Amino acid sequence: MDKNFVQKKLTKLAGDVLQAGDWSRIEVSSGAKLNISNARFYYGGSEFKKQGNWVYSLKNISQVIRNIAGTVEIDHSTFYNSFIGANDQQYSAVVWTETQIGKSASTTVKNSEFNAGWMAIKNFGQNDGQKIYSEISDNQFKNFLGPDGPVVATYHLPSLANNVLTGNNKDTINLEAVSLPSDTTLANGDYEIGGALTVPIGVTLIVNSGTNLKMKLGSGIDIFGKLIVSGTESAPVNIESVGEDYWGRLDFKSGAAGDLKFAYLRKGNFTQGTLPWDTGVVRALNTNLSIENCAFLDAARPQNMILLNDSQTTIKDSVISWTTDYTGIQNIDGIKFSGGTLHLNNTFFNNMDRGIEILDGGLITAENMTLGHFQNITDLNWWPVEMLTM
Protein backbone atom coordinates (compact mmCIF):
# COMPACT_ATOMS: atom_id res chain seq x y z
CA MET A 1 0.00 0.00 0.00
CA ASP A 2 1.26 3.47 -0.78
CA LYS A 3 1.54 6.34 1.68
CA ASN A 4 -2.08 7.44 1.08
CA PHE A 5 -3.41 4.22 2.53
CA VAL A 6 -2.90 2.52 5.89
CA GLN A 7 0.86 3.18 6.06
CA LYS A 8 0.27 6.90 6.14
CA LYS A 9 1.61 8.39 9.40
CA LEU A 10 2.21 5.00 10.99
CA THR A 11 5.63 6.17 12.18
CA LYS A 12 3.92 9.05 13.94
CA LEU A 13 1.69 6.72 15.93
CA ALA A 14 4.58 5.31 17.92
CA GLY A 15 5.37 8.46 19.85
CA ASP A 16 2.81 11.17 19.27
CA VAL A 17 -0.73 11.76 20.48
CA LEU A 18 -3.27 9.62 18.64
CA GLN A 19 -5.95 11.48 16.71
CA ALA A 20 -8.58 10.94 14.05
CA GLY A 21 -6.98 10.90 10.61
CA ASP A 22 -3.69 9.32 11.64
CA TRP A 23 -4.15 6.94 8.72
CA SER A 24 -6.43 6.84 5.70
CA ARG A 25 -8.25 3.73 4.47
CA ILE A 26 -8.47 0.20 3.20
CA GLU A 27 -9.83 0.25 -0.36
CA VAL A 28 -11.50 -2.77 -1.95
CA SER A 29 -11.39 -2.62 -5.74
CA SER A 30 -13.76 -4.14 -8.27
CA GLY A 31 -13.99 -7.89 -7.83
CA ALA A 32 -11.83 -7.96 -4.71
CA LYS A 33 -12.90 -9.30 -1.32
CA LEU A 34 -12.16 -8.17 2.24
CA ASN A 35 -13.04 -10.19 5.35
CA ILE A 36 -12.72 -8.48 8.74
CA SER A 37 -13.40 -10.34 11.98
CA ASN A 38 -12.60 -9.45 15.59
CA ALA A 39 -10.57 -6.40 14.59
CA ARG A 40 -10.27 -2.87 15.95
CA PHE A 41 -9.89 0.25 13.84
CA TYR A 42 -8.97 3.55 15.46
CA TYR A 43 -8.30 7.05 14.11
CA GLY A 44 -8.76 6.26 10.41
CA GLY A 45 -10.19 8.25 7.55
CA SER A 46 -7.51 10.78 6.67
CA GLU A 47 -8.78 12.73 3.68
CA PHE A 48 -7.78 12.12 0.09
CA LYS A 49 -8.92 13.89 -3.06
CA LYS A 50 -10.69 12.42 -6.07
CA GLN A 51 -11.68 13.96 -9.37
CA GLY A 52 -15.33 15.04 -9.45
CA ASN A 53 -17.73 15.04 -12.37
CA TRP A 54 -16.16 18.01 -14.08
CA VAL A 55 -12.56 18.80 -14.82
CA TYR A 56 -11.94 21.45 -12.15
CA SER A 57 -13.76 19.73 -9.30
CA LEU A 58 -12.13 17.68 -6.56
CA LYS A 59 -13.97 15.72 -3.88
CA ASN A 60 -12.52 15.55 -0.37
CA ILE A 61 -13.12 11.97 0.76
CA SER A 62 -12.78 10.53 4.26
CA GLN A 63 -13.51 6.80 4.49
CA VAL A 64 -11.98 3.99 6.55
CA ILE A 65 -13.28 1.02 4.55
CA ARG A 66 -13.95 1.96 0.93
CA ASN A 67 -15.72 -0.69 -1.16
CA ILE A 68 -15.80 0.03 -4.90
CA ALA A 69 -17.66 -2.86 -6.61
CA GLY A 70 -16.09 -5.45 -4.33
CA THR A 71 -17.22 -7.62 -1.43
CA VAL A 72 -16.73 -6.63 2.21
CA GLU A 73 -17.68 -8.72 5.23
CA ILE A 74 -17.26 -7.23 8.73
CA ASP A 75 -18.05 -9.16 11.91
CA HIS A 76 -17.41 -8.54 15.62
CA SER A 77 -15.23 -5.51 15.00
CA THR A 78 -14.97 -1.96 16.33
CA PHE A 79 -14.41 1.40 14.64
CA TYR A 80 -13.56 4.38 16.84
CA ASN A 81 -12.89 8.08 16.29
CA SER A 82 -12.91 8.34 12.53
CA PHE A 83 -11.83 11.56 10.87
CA ILE A 84 -14.36 14.23 9.86
CA GLY A 85 -13.23 16.58 7.13
CA ALA A 86 -14.17 20.23 6.95
CA ASN A 87 -15.50 19.92 3.39
CA ASP A 88 -17.58 17.45 1.33
CA GLN A 89 -18.85 15.67 4.41
CA GLN A 90 -21.36 13.77 2.27
CA TYR A 91 -18.34 11.58 1.36
CA SER A 92 -17.32 11.03 4.98
CA ALA A 93 -18.23 7.55 6.27
CA VAL A 94 -16.50 4.79 8.19
CA VAL A 95 -17.73 2.13 5.74
CA TRP A 96 -18.52 3.38 2.24
CA THR A 97 -19.93 1.25 -0.58
CA GLU A 98 -20.48 2.18 -4.19
CA THR A 99 -20.19 0.39 -7.51
CA GLN A 100 -19.84 0.95 -11.22
CA ILE A 101 -22.18 0.58 -14.17
CA GLY A 102 -22.62 -3.09 -15.01
CA LYS A 103 -21.15 -4.25 -11.69
CA SER A 104 -22.41 -4.87 -8.19
CA ALA A 105 -21.05 -4.43 -4.68
CA SER A 106 -21.76 -6.29 -1.47
CA THR A 107 -21.19 -5.17 2.12
CA THR A 108 -22.15 -7.09 5.25
CA VAL A 109 -21.69 -5.54 8.69
CA LYS A 110 -22.67 -7.62 11.72
CA ASN A 111 -22.13 -7.64 15.48
CA SER A 112 -19.91 -4.57 15.38
CA GLU A 113 -19.56 -1.24 17.14
CA PHE A 114 -19.13 2.19 15.57
CA ASN A 115 -18.32 5.18 17.74
CA ALA A 116 -17.69 8.76 16.58
CA GLY A 117 -17.50 10.22 13.10
CA TRP A 118 -19.79 11.80 10.50
CA MET A 119 -21.56 8.70 9.14
CA ALA A 120 -20.93 5.10 10.10
CA ILE A 121 -22.20 3.39 6.93
CA LYS A 122 -23.19 4.83 3.59
CA ASN A 123 -24.37 2.76 0.64
CA PHE A 124 -24.03 5.19 -2.25
CA GLY A 125 -26.42 3.63 -4.75
CA GLN A 126 -27.21 5.26 -8.07
CA ASN A 127 -30.12 4.84 -10.44
CA ASP A 128 -28.12 3.51 -13.38
CA GLY A 129 -28.68 -0.24 -13.25
CA GLN A 130 -25.96 -1.23 -10.80
CA LYS A 131 -26.77 -2.91 -7.50
CA ILE A 132 -25.56 -2.75 -3.92
CA TYR A 133 -26.32 -5.74 -1.72
CA SER A 134 -25.99 -5.05 1.97
CA GLU A 135 -26.78 -6.52 5.36
CA ILE A 136 -26.51 -4.38 8.49
CA SER A 137 -27.49 -6.26 11.63
CA ASP A 138 -26.82 -6.48 15.36
CA ASN A 139 -24.58 -3.39 15.44
CA GLN A 140 -24.20 -0.39 17.74
CA PHE A 141 -23.88 3.15 16.39
CA LYS A 142 -22.93 5.98 18.74
CA ASN A 143 -21.91 9.63 18.55
CA PHE A 144 -22.17 10.29 14.82
CA LEU A 145 -22.67 13.91 13.84
CA GLY A 146 -24.13 13.73 10.33
CA PRO A 147 -27.56 15.31 9.84
CA ASP A 148 -28.97 12.16 8.22
CA GLY A 149 -28.01 9.75 10.98
CA PRO A 150 -25.26 7.11 11.17
CA VAL A 151 -26.63 4.79 8.42
CA VAL A 152 -27.58 6.10 4.96
CA ALA A 153 -28.67 4.06 1.93
CA THR A 154 -29.71 5.38 -1.48
CA TYR A 155 -31.73 3.47 -4.11
CA HIS A 156 -30.94 0.00 -2.69
CA LEU A 157 -32.48 -1.15 0.59
CA PRO A 158 -30.12 -2.99 2.94
CA SER A 159 -31.27 -5.88 5.07
CA LEU A 160 -31.66 -4.32 8.53
CA ALA A 161 -32.12 -6.02 11.90
CA ASN A 162 -31.45 -5.39 15.59
CA ASN A 163 -29.27 -2.30 15.27
CA VAL A 164 -28.99 0.04 18.26
CA LEU A 165 -28.55 3.78 17.66
CA THR A 166 -27.81 6.07 20.62
CA GLY A 167 -26.34 9.53 21.12
CA ASN A 168 -26.16 10.43 17.43
CA ASN A 169 -27.23 13.71 15.86
CA LYS A 170 -30.21 11.65 14.65
CA ASP A 171 -30.84 8.13 15.88
CA THR A 172 -32.38 7.17 12.53
CA ILE A 173 -31.61 4.99 9.53
CA ASN A 174 -31.87 7.11 6.39
CA LEU A 175 -33.38 5.66 3.21
CA GLU A 176 -33.22 7.80 0.06
CA ALA A 177 -35.25 6.99 -3.09
CA VAL A 178 -35.29 3.27 -2.29
CA SER A 179 -37.16 0.69 -4.37
CA LEU A 180 -37.78 -2.58 -2.57
CA PRO A 181 -36.31 -5.61 -4.36
CA SER A 182 -38.54 -8.16 -2.58
CA ASP A 183 -40.91 -8.56 0.37
CA THR A 184 -39.56 -6.40 3.18
CA THR A 185 -40.26 -5.86 6.86
CA LEU A 186 -39.21 -2.66 8.59
CA ALA A 187 -38.51 -3.69 12.17
CA ASN A 188 -39.47 -1.32 14.95
CA GLY A 189 -37.11 1.63 15.06
CA ASP A 190 -36.67 5.07 13.52
CA TYR A 191 -36.27 5.53 9.77
CA GLU A 192 -35.90 8.76 7.82
CA ILE A 193 -37.32 8.62 4.31
CA GLY A 194 -36.26 10.88 1.45
CA GLY A 195 -37.79 10.86 -2.03
CA ALA A 196 -40.12 8.01 -2.90
CA LEU A 197 -39.96 4.66 -1.15
CA THR A 198 -41.36 2.37 -3.86
CA VAL A 199 -43.19 -0.92 -3.28
CA PRO A 200 -43.24 -2.59 -6.73
CA ILE A 201 -45.91 -4.91 -8.15
CA GLY A 202 -45.84 -8.27 -6.38
CA VAL A 203 -43.88 -6.93 -3.38
CA THR A 204 -45.21 -6.47 0.17
CA LEU A 205 -43.86 -3.94 2.66
CA ILE A 206 -44.67 -4.66 6.31
CA VAL A 207 -44.11 -1.88 8.83
CA ASN A 208 -43.91 -3.40 12.29
CA SER A 209 -45.49 -1.98 15.44
CA GLY A 210 -43.44 0.69 17.18
CA THR A 211 -41.86 1.91 13.95
CA ASN A 212 -41.41 5.62 13.32
CA LEU A 213 -41.16 6.80 9.72
CA LYS A 214 -39.82 10.35 9.62
CA MET A 215 -40.58 11.77 6.21
CA LYS A 216 -38.58 14.52 4.54
CA LEU A 217 -40.20 17.36 2.61
CA GLY A 218 -42.39 15.93 -0.16
CA SER A 219 -41.30 12.33 0.40
CA GLY A 220 -43.77 9.46 0.38
CA ILE A 221 -44.45 5.80 -0.27
CA ASP A 222 -45.56 4.72 -3.77
CA ILE A 223 -47.40 1.40 -3.52
CA PHE A 224 -47.82 -0.75 -6.61
CA GLY A 225 -47.84 -3.95 -4.53
CA LYS A 226 -49.08 -4.17 -0.93
CA LEU A 227 -48.49 -2.10 2.20
CA ILE A 228 -49.21 -3.57 5.64
CA VAL A 229 -48.88 -1.23 8.61
CA SER A 230 -49.24 -3.41 11.70
CA GLY A 231 -49.23 -1.06 14.66
CA THR A 232 -50.81 -1.93 17.98
CA GLU A 233 -52.58 0.16 20.60
CA SER A 234 -49.49 0.15 22.84
CA ALA A 235 -46.96 0.47 19.99
CA PRO A 236 -48.50 2.37 17.06
CA VAL A 237 -46.73 3.22 13.84
CA ASN A 238 -45.98 6.93 13.42
CA ILE A 239 -45.61 8.47 9.97
CA GLU A 240 -44.78 12.14 10.31
CA SER A 241 -42.76 14.95 8.85
CA VAL A 242 -39.20 15.89 9.69
CA GLY A 243 -39.42 19.23 11.50
CA GLU A 244 -42.03 21.70 10.29
CA ASP A 245 -42.09 20.58 6.66
CA TYR A 246 -44.91 18.54 5.13
CA TRP A 247 -44.26 15.11 3.70
CA GLY A 248 -46.13 13.69 0.71
CA ARG A 249 -48.50 10.73 0.87
CA LEU A 250 -49.18 7.03 0.82
CA ASP A 251 -49.93 6.71 -2.89
CA PHE A 252 -51.72 3.48 -3.78
CA LYS A 253 -51.54 2.89 -7.52
CA SER A 254 -54.06 0.91 -9.58
CA GLY A 255 -54.19 -2.70 -8.44
CA ALA A 256 -52.41 -2.08 -5.14
CA ALA A 257 -53.60 -3.15 -1.69
CA GLY A 258 -53.26 -1.72 1.80
CA ASP A 259 -53.97 -2.76 5.38
CA LEU A 260 -53.34 -0.01 7.96
CA LYS A 261 -53.80 -0.63 11.69
CA PHE A 262 -52.96 1.67 14.62
CA ALA A 263 -51.09 4.24 12.55
CA TYR A 264 -50.78 7.98 13.13
CA LEU A 265 -50.18 10.04 9.97
CA ARG A 266 -49.27 13.66 10.74
CA LYS A 267 -48.49 16.63 8.50
CA GLY A 268 -48.63 14.92 5.14
CA ASN A 269 -49.96 16.05 1.76
CA PHE A 270 -47.18 18.28 0.49
CA THR A 271 -48.22 19.20 -3.03
CA GLN A 272 -46.31 20.94 -5.80
CA GLY A 273 -47.84 21.40 -9.23
CA THR A 274 -50.90 19.27 -8.41
CA LEU A 275 -54.46 20.53 -8.16
CA PRO A 276 -55.74 20.47 -4.56
CA TRP A 277 -58.61 18.09 -5.34
CA ASP A 278 -56.20 15.47 -6.79
CA THR A 279 -54.29 14.81 -3.59
CA GLY A 280 -54.54 13.31 -0.14
CA VAL A 281 -52.37 11.98 2.66
CA VAL A 282 -53.75 8.69 1.41
CA ARG A 283 -54.46 8.59 -2.31
CA ALA A 284 -55.93 5.36 -3.67
CA LEU A 285 -56.81 4.38 -7.23
CA ASN A 286 -58.54 1.03 -7.85
CA THR A 287 -57.19 -0.22 -4.52
CA ASN A 288 -58.40 -2.64 -1.85
CA LEU A 289 -57.80 -0.67 1.32
CA SER A 290 -58.56 -1.40 4.97
CA ILE A 291 -57.97 1.26 7.63
CA GLU A 292 -58.55 0.54 11.32
CA ASN A 293 -57.69 2.49 14.47
CA CYS A 294 -55.77 5.14 12.54
CA ALA A 295 -55.51 8.91 12.91
CA PHE A 296 -54.98 11.32 10.01
CA LEU A 297 -53.93 14.67 11.44
CA ASP A 298 -53.10 18.19 10.27
CA ALA A 299 -52.41 17.62 6.59
CA ALA A 300 -51.37 20.52 4.37
CA ARG A 301 -54.34 22.54 3.18
CA PRO A 302 -56.29 23.21 0.98
CA GLN A 303 -55.88 19.54 0.04
CA ASN A 304 -58.08 16.61 1.10
CA MET A 305 -57.07 14.21 3.82
CA ILE A 306 -58.03 11.04 1.92
CA LEU A 307 -58.70 10.71 -1.84
CA LEU A 308 -60.46 7.55 -3.05
CA ASN A 309 -60.98 6.77 -6.74
CA ASP A 310 -62.69 3.51 -7.79
CA SER A 311 -61.42 1.78 -4.68
CA GLN A 312 -62.91 -0.65 -2.19
CA THR A 313 -62.26 0.92 1.21
CA THR A 314 -63.20 0.25 4.83
CA ILE A 315 -62.40 2.80 7.56
CA LYS A 316 -63.10 1.76 11.14
CA ASP A 317 -62.48 3.30 14.58
CA SER A 318 -60.43 6.11 13.09
CA VAL A 319 -60.05 9.90 13.21
CA ILE A 320 -59.69 12.48 10.43
CA SER A 321 -58.92 15.86 11.94
CA TRP A 322 -57.26 19.24 11.79
CA THR A 323 -56.45 21.05 15.02
CA THR A 324 -56.54 24.59 13.62
CA ASP A 325 -59.12 26.51 11.60
CA TYR A 326 -58.65 27.17 7.89
CA THR A 327 -59.48 30.60 6.46
CA GLY A 328 -58.76 30.03 2.75
CA ILE A 329 -61.31 29.90 -0.06
CA GLN A 330 -61.04 26.19 -1.01
CA ASN A 331 -63.27 23.51 0.45
CA ILE A 332 -61.41 21.23 2.83
CA ASP A 333 -62.64 17.64 2.67
CA GLY A 334 -61.93 14.80 5.03
CA ILE A 335 -62.60 12.25 2.29
CA LYS A 336 -63.08 12.93 -1.40
CA PHE A 337 -64.77 9.91 -2.96
CA SER A 338 -65.27 8.98 -6.61
CA GLY A 339 -66.57 5.53 -7.52
CA GLY A 340 -65.98 2.22 -5.81
CA THR A 341 -67.20 1.44 -2.31
CA LEU A 342 -66.60 3.01 1.10
CA HIS A 343 -67.74 1.57 4.42
CA LEU A 344 -67.43 3.82 7.46
CA ASN A 345 -67.57 2.40 10.99
CA ASN A 346 -67.18 4.63 14.06
CA THR A 347 -64.97 7.17 12.28
CA PHE A 348 -64.72 10.78 13.45
CA PHE A 349 -64.37 13.91 11.32
CA ASN A 350 -63.23 17.18 12.89
CA ASN A 351 -62.57 20.77 11.79
CA MET A 352 -63.13 20.86 8.03
CA ASP A 353 -65.65 22.19 5.49
CA ARG A 354 -67.07 18.83 4.42
CA GLY A 355 -66.56 15.47 6.01
CA ILE A 356 -67.15 13.57 2.79
CA GLU A 357 -67.52 14.87 -0.77
CA ILE A 358 -68.93 12.40 -3.28
CA LEU A 359 -68.11 13.16 -6.91
CA ASP A 360 -69.05 10.33 -9.26
CA GLY A 361 -71.33 7.86 -7.56
CA GLY A 362 -70.20 4.64 -6.00
CA LEU A 363 -71.61 3.16 -2.81
CA ILE A 364 -71.09 4.51 0.71
CA THR A 365 -72.41 2.64 3.73
CA ALA A 366 -72.23 3.49 7.42
CA GLU A 367 -72.16 1.48 10.65
CA ASN A 368 -71.98 2.84 14.19
CA MET A 369 -72.04 6.36 12.73
CA THR A 370 -74.10 9.29 14.05
CA LEU A 371 -74.15 13.01 13.43
CA GLY A 372 -71.99 13.28 16.54
CA HIS A 373 -69.11 11.77 14.57
CA PHE A 374 -68.92 15.07 12.62
CA GLN A 375 -67.56 17.95 14.71
CA ASN A 376 -66.72 21.54 13.71
CA ILE A 377 -67.90 21.06 10.12
CA THR A 378 -68.36 24.46 8.49
CA ASP A 379 -70.41 23.38 5.44
CA LEU A 380 -71.87 19.85 5.18
CA ASN A 381 -71.18 16.57 6.91
CA TRP A 382 -71.39 14.94 3.48
CA TRP A 383 -72.38 16.06 0.02
CA PRO A 384 -74.56 15.32 -1.88
CA VAL A 385 -76.75 14.71 1.15
CA GLU A 386 -78.83 12.00 -0.55
CA MET A 387 -75.78 9.74 -0.98
CA LEU A 388 -75.58 8.69 2.67
CA THR A 389 -78.04 8.07 5.47
CA MET A 390 -77.47 7.51 9.19
N, C-alpha and C positions, 0 to 999 in steps of 0.2 A: 504494500500500500504506500502511496506517496504521502508527502507531508500534509496534504489537505484532508487526509482521512484519519484513522485512529492514532497514527504515530505523531500527529501534530501536538506539540508541547508536552510530550511524554517526559522529556528530560526535566521540564519545569515542575512536574508533579512531585518529584522526589524531595524537593526542599522548600518549595514555596506554598503559600496558602492556596488551598483548593477552591475553585470557583467554577460556576457554570460557564461552559465554553472552553474548558481546558483541552478538549479534543473535539473532533467534528462528527464523524458518522461511519456507519457501515452501510455500504450501498450494494443492493442486490440487483444485478443486471438482468436483462431479458433471458428467460430460460434457466436462470440460476436458482439455487435453493439454499436457504439459511434456516438451520434449526438451532433454537436457543432454549436451554433448559437449566433451571436452577443457577441463574447467572445474575449478577448485579451490575448495573450501569449507572455511573455517577458523572455529573458535570459534563455531559456531552452536548453536541449541537452547535459547535462553533460555526459561524456563518460562512457560506461560500456563495459565489455569484454565478448565475446562469443566464444565458441569453434569453430575452423575452420574445414576444411575438413580432416585434419590429426591431429594426437594425440597431437603434440607439437605446433600446431598453435592456436593463439588467434587473433580474430578480434576486433579492437577498433571501437566501434559503437557510433555514436552521432546522435540521432533522437529525435524529440519532440513528434510527433505522429507516433507510430509504429503499423502498421496494418499487422497482420500475419493471413491471411485466415479469416478475419472478414469483417465487413461492417463499413465504416466511411463516415459520411456526415458532411461537413463543409460549413457554409454559413455566409456571412457578419461578418467575423472575421479577426483578425490581428495577425501576427506573426513577432516579432521584435528581432533582435540581438541574433540569435541562435549560439550556440557554434560551433567552428571549431577545430577539433582535429589536432594534429601534424602528426598523422599516419592514414593510412587506410581511407583516405578522400573519397574514393568511397562509403563508408557506412555512409557518413555524409549528412543528408537531414532533412529538417523540417518535411515533411510528407513522410514517407516511407511505401511502400506497397509491400508485397510479399505473397506467399501462399505455400501450400504443395501439394505433389502429390495426385491427386484424389480430391482436394478441390479447391475452387475459393475464390477470394477476390474482394471487391468492394470499391472504394474510389471516392467520389464526392466532388469537391472543387469549390465553386461558390462565386462570389461577395466578394472576400477576398483580403487582402493585405499582401504581404510577403516582408520583408525588412531586408537584411543582413544575410549572412551565406555562406555555401558552395554550396549546392543545395536547392532549395525550395521544389520540389516534385520529387521523384524517384519511378517509378513503376518497380520493379525488377522482370520482367518476366523471365521464363526459358522455354526451349524447351523440356518439359517433360510431356505435356498433361494438365497441370493445366492452369487456366485462371485468368487474372486480368481484371476486368471491371472498367472503370474509365471515369469520366467526369471532365474536367478542363475548366471552362468558366467564363468570365467576372472578371478576377483577375488582380492584378498588382504585378509585380515581379521586385524588385529593389536591386541593390548592392550585387549580389551574385558572388562569386569569382571562382566557379568551371570552369574548362576549357571546359566543355560541355554545359554550359548554366544553367539556373535555373530549367528547366523542362527536365527530362530524362525518356524515356520509352523504355523498351526492350521487343521484341517479340509481345507485345500486344498493339495495337494502342488505345490511349485514344480518347474520343470525345473532340475536341478542338474548342473553339469559343471565339472571342473577348477578348483575353488576351493581356495585355500591358506589354512589357518588356523594361526597360530603365536602363541604368547605370550599367549593369552587365558586367562581363568579356566577355561574348558573349550574345547578345540579340537574342538567338535562342532557339527553341524547338528541342531537340535531340531525334531522333528516331533510334533505333539500332535493325537491323534484324527483322523488323516488317512485319507480314503478315496480310493483311487487312481482317477482318471478313465479311465485307459487303460493299456495295457501300459507297464511302468515298469522301468527298470534303475537300481539303486542302485550308483553307481560306487564303487570302493574309497575308503574314508575312514571317518570316525567320525560316527555318527548317534546321537542320543539320542531314544528313543521314549517318548512318554507316552500313556496311554489305549490304545485299540485302533487299530492300523494295519490297515485293511480292504482285502482284495483281492476285489473283487466278481466275480460270475459273468461268465465270458468274458474276464477280465483276467488277465494273467500278471505276476507280480513276479519279477524276476531280481536276485539279490544277488551282486555280483561278488566274485571272490577278493580277499582282503585287506581286506574290509569288516568293521568292528566296529559291531555294534548294541548300544548300551548302553540297557538297558531299565529304566524307572522302576518303582517298586513297583506290582505288579499288572498292568502293561501287557503287551500281547501282540500277536500277529498273527492276525487272523481271516481264514481263507482259504475263499472260496466259489469262486474260480477256480483258479489254479495258482501254486504257489510253487516257484521253482528257486533253490537255493543252490549256487553253482558255485565253491566253494573249491578250492584245490589244496594239495598237500603242503607246498609252500614258502610259500604265502599262504592259509591257511585263513580261513574266516569265523568270527568270534567273536560269539556271542549271549550276553550276560551281564548281570547286574544292575548297577545303579548303586549303589555302596557296598555296605553289608551287607544291603540289602533283597532280597527275592525278587521276581522278575518273574513274569508269568503263564505263557503257553504259546503254542505254535504250534497253533492250533485249526482243524483241517481239517473243514469242514462237509460234509454229504452231497453227493456229486457232485464234490467237489474233487479236486485231484491235487497231488502233491509229489515233488520230486526233490532230495534233499539229499546233497551231496558235500563231504567235508573241512570239516565244521562242528563247532565246539565249543559246546555249550549248557550253561551253568553257572548254577546257583542259580535255576532256574525253579520253576514250580508253586505260586506264591502262590495260596491258596484262601481265599475268604471266603463262607460260607453254602452251600458245596457239600460233599457227602459225600466222604470221602477216596477211595472206590473209583470215583468219577466223574471223576477228574482225571488229568492227566499233563502232563509238559513238552511232549510231543507227544500230542495227542488227535485221533483220526481216526475219523470215521463215514462208512462207505460211500465210502472214498477209495482211489484208486490211489497207493501210496506206495513210493518207492524210497529207501533210506538206505544210504550207502556211505562208509566211512572217516570216521565221525562218532563223537563222544564226548559222552555225556550224563552230567553230573557234578553231584553234590551238590544234588539237588532238595530242596525243602521236604518234610518228612515229617510225618505218616504217609502221604502220597500215593504213587501209583505214579510210575514214571519215564515209561512209555509206555502209553497206553490205546488199544486197537484194537477197534473195533466194526464187524463186517461189512465189513471192508476187505481189500484185496489188497495185502500188504506184503512187501517183501524188505529184509532187514537184513544187510549184508555188511561184514566187516572193521571192526567197530565195537566200542565199549566202553560199557557201562552200569554206573555205579559210584558208590558213596558212599565218602568217605575216612574218615568217622568212624562209630562204632558207634551204633546206635539202641536206646534202653532203654524205649521206650513199649510199649503193649499191642497196637497194630494190627500186622497183617502188612504188611511192606514188600515190594512186588513190583517187579521190573525191568520186566516186561511183563505187563499184564492183557489177556487176549485173549478175545473173544466173537464167534464167527462169522467168516466170511470165510476167507482163507488167510494164512499166515505162513511165509516161507522164511528160515531162519537159515543164515548162511554165515560161519564164523570170527568169531563175535561173543562177547565176553567179558562175564560178569556178576560183579560183585564187591560184597561187603558188604551183603547184604540177607537177608530171610527166605526169599523164594522168587524164583528167577530168572524163572519164567513161571507165571502162574496162568491156567488155562483154564476159562472159565465155561460157555459154551453151545455146545460143539462147534466146528465148523469144521475146517480141515485145517492142521496144522503139519508142515513137513518140515525136515530138517537136512542140511547139507553141510559137510564140514570142521569138524565139531563133535565134541568129546570131553568127558568129565567134567572134564577140566582147564580147560575154558572157564568153569567155575563155581567161584568162589573165595569163601571166607568166607560161605557160605550157611548160615544158622542153622536152616532147616527143611527145605525140599525144593528140589532144582534145578528141578523143574517138577511141577505138580500139575493134574489127576490123572496119576499116573505112567504109565498105559497110553496116554496121548495122544501120547507122543513116544518114539521109540527112537533110540539112537545106536550 
